Amino acid sequence: MSRRMMSSMDAMDVKEEIMSNMGDKSRTDINELILKLEKKNPTSDPALSSLINGVWELAVCGVGSPGLFGYQVLKALSKGGPISADDVQVTISSTDPRVESTVDVKIGSAKLTVTAIAELEAISSTRLKETVIEAKIDSLSSPLPASLQKARELVVSYLDEDLLVVRDPLGAPELLKRKDKLFPSSSTPSLSSSEDDDSGAPGSG
């Protein structure tokens, strides 16, 4: 897409472009689209909105994404060996621990599921604090001591029924596309069947 065409796009065009054609765009083009989208954020107080809850796919990652935390550890342990990762899935609920980020990682011929579990706290109407408290590799779970818990603050710059944009402490955007408003049966154990739509506001649990 040419710069002239991109500059003339309205909010709906920008959203449609992000939803359908991300793979062939440069990081610069993606950042420009996200900036245009953020100007049209339809959700007031997005960090407090129940729209943030659901199952998301991480389409554009920033710096230190918890869903990539375990992947980064495994990459270091592989000592330069072949390693790849599938899409990161992020499940956000209204009760702590609110965030479960999962990625399938392949090291050589071995495939592992890596999960980072995090608490999520709304500290203002637009800011969240995320603290990774537990890491899992397949069925092996390990709560992290306080000294190793990874924390960061995020600014929620765009939120609607389909897309979530947050900016990390360095200002880099993370773009998430909604996969489902309901939760898979294997997600956070604290969710009961009566809470499957998880419509409560963040931090209300």
N, C-alpha and C positions, 0 to 999 in steps of 0.2 A: 504494500500500500504506500502511495506517495505521501510526502509531508503535506501537500496541499489538500489531499483528500482527508487526511487525518485531522487537520486543523478545522475542517468544515463539518465534522461529525457532531451530532447532538448526543445527549446523554443516552438515549435508547440505542443509537447506532454504536456508541462506545461499548455499552454493555453487551450487545449482540456480538460485537467483534471479539470481546474478551471471552464470551461463553463458547464461541465456535472455532476461532482460529488463533490459537496461542503458539502452536508448535513451530510455525515458520517465521516468528518475529524475533528481532534482536532484543536484548535486554533494554536498550535505549527506547525502542518502540513501545515495549511493555510498560516501562516507567511513564512514558508520555500518556498512554491510555489510562493508566491508574490515576495519574494526576487529574485528568479530565473527569474521570469517574468520581473522584473524591469531592470535587466541587459541587456535585449533585447529590450528595448523601441525603437520602430521604428519611433517615431515622434519627430523631432527636434522642439525646442521652444513650448512644448506642452501647456503651459499656454496661448499662443497666437493663438493656432490652432482653426479653426472652427470645428474641429472634436469633441471638448468638448461640443458643443451644441447638444441638443437632449433630449430624454426622457430616463432616467436611472432607474434601480432598485438597491437599496443599498443592496449588498450581504454580506459585512463585514463592520461593523461600528467601528469608532475610538472613541475618547472622545469628547463629545459636538457636535455631529452631529446635524445640524439645523433641520433636518427632525424629530428628536426625541425630540426636544425642548418642543413642546406642550405636547407630551406624558409624558415627565418627570414632567411637571407642573401638569397634570391631576393625575399622580401617587401620587404626594405629596398630592393633594387635596382629594384623595380617602381614605386617612388615613389607608392604609394597606388593603383596600377592594380588591376584585378580579378585575384585570385589565389586558388586553392583547392587543397586537398590531399586525397588519398585516405588510406586507412588505412596506418599505418606497419607494415611487416613487419620483424621483428628476427630474424636468424639468429645463434645462438650455437654455437660449436664448441669443442673442447677444445684447439685449437692456435692460436697467435697468427698474425695478428690474429684474435681470437676472435669479434668482434662485427661484423656487417654490417647496418646499419639502412637500409631503403629506403622511399622514399615517392614516389608519382607526383604531380607538381605541375603545375597548369594555370595559365598566365599568358595571359589573353585566349584566343586559339584555339590557342596552342602548349602542348603537353604534354611535360614533361620528367621523367625519372627521376633523383631525387637520392639519393645513397648516402653514408652516413658510415661509415667503417671505423675500428674502435677496438680497442685492446688491453684485455684484461680480466684483472685480477690479484686472486686471493683473498688478502686481507690478514688475515683471521681466519675463523672458522667461520661467521660471519654477515655479514661485510663484504666488499665488492668495490671495487676501484678501476678506473674506466673512463677511458681516455684516447683521445680521437679523434685519429688520426694522419693520416687521408687523407680527402679529399672527392672525390666524383665527380658530374658532371652528364652524364647519358647516358654516352657513351664517353670523355668527357674526364676524366682523373684528375689530381689534384694532391696529392702528399704535403705535409703541413703542416709548416712549420718549427717548431722547439721553442717559439718564442715565441707561436705561434698555436694550439698543440695544446690542446684543451679537455679538462680532467680533472675528475672528481668522484668522491666516494665514495658508495656505496650500501649500505644495510642490507637484506638479504634477510629479509623478515618472514613470508613464506608461500611454500611450494613443494610442489606435488604433480604428478601426471601431466598435469593439465589447466591449472593456474593458477600464475602467478608474481606475487608482489607484492614490490616493492622500494620503499624510501623514500629520497628524495634528500636532499642536505645540509640542506634546510629542513624536512625531515620530511614533505613531500608524497608521497602514495603514487602509484606507477605500477603499473597492473594489466595483465598480459599474459596472453592466452589462447593456449594451444598450438594451432598449425595443423597441425604435422607433426613426427614424431620423426626423419624422414629429411630429407636436404638436397636442394634442387633442384640440377639439374646446373649452373646458372649461379652457384651460391654460391661462397664463398671458394675460390680455386684450390688452396690447400694441401691440401684434402681429396681423398683418393684414393678409388677405388671400394670398397676394403676398409674404409674408415672411414666409410661412408655412415650407419651408425647412430650414430656419434660417441659411443660409450658410455664413453669415457675420462673420468676425473674432471677437473674444471676445473684448468687449469695443469699437467696431466700431460704435455702435448705439448712 
